[in-house]
Amino acid sequence: MPSYHVIHTHDADNCFGAPNANEEIRDLWAQIKTNAEENNVTIQYFKVNPSEHIFFMLFEAEDYSNIERTIGQCKKTGNFTVTPVIDHPFF
């Protein structure tokens, strides 16, 4: 199944985490798991570096449009890069 590496970034001025949590934006992110299930997207990992304001995700989906439907509501929360990736032949 095709894999997609997703990176989300935002700056400190637009941070929606602690200490000044923005619940409206956090609720958008909370929808990702349900959206993934509804769009046949497997979340291989979802990691966060809070001090750098960067999220790292690896999704698997048959079609890129399923990735868009999974993260679409979050696009207004910062910048996204979605990169199709393959398994490295050396491993």
Secondary structure as UniProt FT lines:
FT   STRAND          3..9
FT   HELIX           12..14
FT   TURN            18..19
FT   HELIX           23..30
FT   HELIX           32..38
FT   TURN            39..40
FT   STRAND          42..49
FT   TURN            50..53
FT   STRAND          54..60
FT   HELIX           64..71
FT   HELIX           72..77
FT   STRAND          79..85
FT   TURN            89..90
//
